[in-house]
Amino acid sequence: MEEIKIYTRAGDTGTTGLFRGPRVSKSSTRIQAYGTVDELNSSVAIAKNFCNHKDVKKLLERLQYKLMNITSILASELSNTAKENIPILEEADVTGLEHCIDFFTNQLPPLDQFIISGQNQAGATLDVARTVCRRAERQLVSLAESEPVSPIIQKFINRLSDLLFVLERYEHHQAGIGDIYWKK
């Protein structure tokens, strides 16, 4: 197998190539969307390294694979997606996130008001990942206004931000830190 060069010089003029597709502006909505999902993956990686619980770390690592799949789908020209054996996301992936949300939520006290985030390093990094996830969601909505985007990807990213919030609360709870409520 031939080694992939890290630099190609092809992007020096402000364009990048879609996977097996045309070159597009690096400022395009598609590039912004998958770039933000890539940033989300990095944020999840940071959170994984600060989390204190093995089950949360394993879950975050599995989520990184799903985010890589989403990035590869978004970086592919739509007409080539099926032909190139690009990974897919399924409704079961969204349902899986919902089960995780329910599992961790059931271990937490009920929540009936807004909380202040980031009471420890694990919580703070999970909250940053959550906010990057929300930005990725906004980018996907923007992309969907001009190009087809899988509704499953949009659902997955929406549920993921909820899961990251619940995991932050779980990390706080496991560390003996209760929710700190926002006061006006």
C-alpha positions as CSV (number, residue, x, y, z in Angstrom):
1,M,0.0,0.0,0.0
2,E,1.3,3.4,-0.9
3,E,1.8,5.8,1.9
4,I,-0.5,8.8,2.0
5,K,1.3,12.2,1.8
6,I,0.3,14.6,4.6
7,Y,0.6,17.6,2.3
8,T,-0.5,17.8,-1.3
9,R,-0.4,21.6,-1.9
10,A,-3.8,21.2,-3.6
11,G,-5.5,23.2,-0.9
12,D,-3.2,26.2,-1.1
13,T,-5.7,28.1,-3.2
14,G,-8.6,27.7,-0.7
15,T,-10.2,24.6,-2.1
16,T,-10.4,21.0,-0.9
17,G,-11.5,17.8,-2.6
18,L,-14.6,15.8,-1.6
19,F,-13.9,12.1,-1.3
20,R,-13.8,10.9,-4.9
21,G,-15.5,14.1,-5.9
22,P,-14.9,17.7,-7.1
23,R,-12.9,20.4,-5.4
24,V,-14.9,22.9,-3.4
25,S,-14.2,26.0,-1.5
26,K,-13.0,25.4,2.1
27,S,-15.6,28.0,3.1
28,S,-18.5,25.9,1.7
29,T,-21.3,24.9,3.9
30,R,-20.4,21.2,3.5
31,I,-16.8,21.7,4.5
32,Q,-18.0,23.8,7.5
33,A,-20.4,21.0,8.5
34,Y,-17.9,18.2,8.4
35,G,-15.1,20.3,9.8
36,T,-17.3,21.0,12.8
37,V,-18.1,17.3,13.3
38,D,-14.3,16.7,13.1
39,E,-13.9,19.4,15.8
40,L,-16.6,17.7,17.8
41,N,-14.6,14.4,17.6
42,S,-11.6,16.2,19.0
43,S,-13.6,17.6,21.8
44,V,-15.0,14.1,22.6
45,A,-11.4,12.8,22.6
46,I,-10.4,15.5,25.2
47,A,-13.4,14.7,27.3
48,K,-12.6,11.0,27.2
49,N,-9.2,11.6,28.6
50,F,-10.6,13.7,31.5
51,C,-13.5,11.4,32.4
52,N,-13.1,9.3,35.5
53,H,-15.4,6.4,34.8
54,K,-14.4,3.4,32.6
55,D,-18.0,3.1,31.1
56,V,-18.1,6.7,30.1
57,K,-14.6,6.5,28.5
58,K,-15.6,3.4,26.5
59,L,-18.8,5.0,25.3
60,L,-17.0,8.2,24.2
61,E,-14.5,6.1,22.3
62,R,-17.4,4.3,20.5
63,L,-18.9,7.7,19.7
64,Q,-15.6,8.8,18.1
65,Y,-16.0,6.0,15.5
66,K,-19.5,7.1,14.8
67,L,-18.3,10.7,14.4
68,M,-15.6,9.5,12.0
69,N,-18.3,7.8,10.0
70,I,-20.4,11.0,9.9
71,T,-17.4,13.0,8.7
72,S,-16.7,10.5,5.9
73,I,-20.3,10.6,4.8
74,L,-20.3,14.4,4.7
75,A,-17.0,14.5,3.0
76,S,-18.2,12.4,0.1
77,E,-20.0,13.5,-3.0
78,L,-23.6,12.3,-2.6
79,S,-23.6,10.4,-5.9
80,N,-20.5,8.4,-4.7
81,T,-21.7,7.5,-1.2
82,A,-23.3,4.2,-2.0
83,K,-20.7,3.3,-4.7
84,E,-17.7,3.8,-2.4
85,N,-18.9,1.7,0.5
86,I,-18.9,4.7,2.8
87,P,-20.1,3.8,6.4
88,I,-23.7,4.5,7.1
89,L,-25.6,5.6,10.1
90,E,-28.8,3.8,10.9
91,E,-31.9,4.6,13.0
92,A,-30.5,2.0,15.5
93,D,-27.6,4.3,16.1
94,V,-30.0,7.1,17.2
95,T,-32.0,4.6,19.4
96,G,-28.7,3.5,20.9
97,L,-28.0,7.0,22.0
98,E,-31.5,7.3,23.5
99,H,-30.8,4.1,25.5
100,C,-27.6,5.5,26.8
101,I,-29.3,8.8,27.8
102,D,-32.0,6.8,29.7
103,F,-29.4,4.5,31.4
104,F,-27.3,7.4,32.7
105,T,-30.3,9.6,33.5
106,N,-31.9,6.9,35.6
107,Q,-28.8,7.1,37.9
108,L,-29.2,10.8,38.4
109,P,-31.5,12.9,40.6
110,P,-34.3,14.6,38.7
111,L,-33.6,17.9,37.0
112,D,-36.2,20.7,37.0
113,Q,-34.1,23.8,36.4
114,F,-31.0,25.0,34.5
115,I,-27.6,24.1,36.0
116,I,-24.1,25.7,35.9
117,S,-21.8,23.4,33.9
118,G,-18.3,22.2,34.4
119,Q,-17.9,21.6,38.1
120,N,-14.8,19.4,37.5
121,Q,-12.5,18.8,34.5
122,A,-14.5,15.9,33.2
123,G,-17.7,17.9,33.3
124,A,-16.1,21.0,31.8
125,T,-14.7,19.0,28.8
126,L,-18.0,17.2,28.3
127,D,-19.8,20.6,28.3
128,V,-17.4,22.0,25.7
129,A,-18.1,18.9,23.6
130,R,-21.8,19.5,24.0
131,T,-21.5,23.1,22.8
132,V,-19.4,22.0,19.8
133,C,-22.0,19.3,19.1
134,R,-24.8,22.0,19.1
135,R,-22.7,24.1,16.6
136,A,-22.3,21.0,14.4
137,E,-26.0,20.6,14.5
138,R,-26.5,24.2,13.4
139,Q,-24.0,23.6,10.5
140,L,-25.9,20.5,9.4
141,V,-29.2,22.4,9.4
142,S,-27.6,25.1,7.3
143,L,-26.2,22.4,4.9
144,A,-29.6,20.7,4.7
145,E,-31.1,24.0,3.4
146,S,-29.1,23.7,0.2
147,E,-28.1,20.0,-0.1
148,P,-29.6,16.7,1.0
149,V,-28.4,15.6,4.4
150,S,-29.4,12.3,6.0
151,P,-32.0,13.0,8.6
152,I,-30.5,10.2,10.7
153,I,-27.2,12.2,10.9
154,Q,-29.2,15.2,12.1
155,K,-31.0,13.1,14.7
156,F,-27.8,11.5,15.9
157,I,-26.1,14.8,16.4
158,N,-29.1,16.2,18.2
159,R,-29.3,13.2,20.6
160,L,-25.5,13.2,21.1
161,S,-25.6,16.7,22.5
162,D,-28.3,15.5,25.0
163,L,-26.1,12.5,25.9
164,L,-23.0,14.7,26.5
165,F,-25.1,16.8,28.9
166,V,-26.3,13.7,30.8
167,L,-22.7,12.4,30.9
168,E,-21.5,15.7,32.4
169,R,-24.1,15.4,35.1
170,Y,-23.2,11.7,35.6
171,E,-19.5,12.6,36.0
172,H,-20.4,15.3,38.5
173,H,-22.7,12.9,40.4
174,Q,-20.1,10.1,40.6
175,A,-17.5,12.6,41.9
176,G,-19.9,13.6,44.7
177,I,-20.7,17.0,43.1
178,G,-24.3,17.8,43.0
179,D,-26.0,19.9,40.4
180,I,-25.4,23.6,40.9
181,Y,-28.5,25.5,39.9
182,W,-28.4,28.7,37.9
183,K,-29.7,31.7,39.9
184,K,-30.7,34.9,38.2
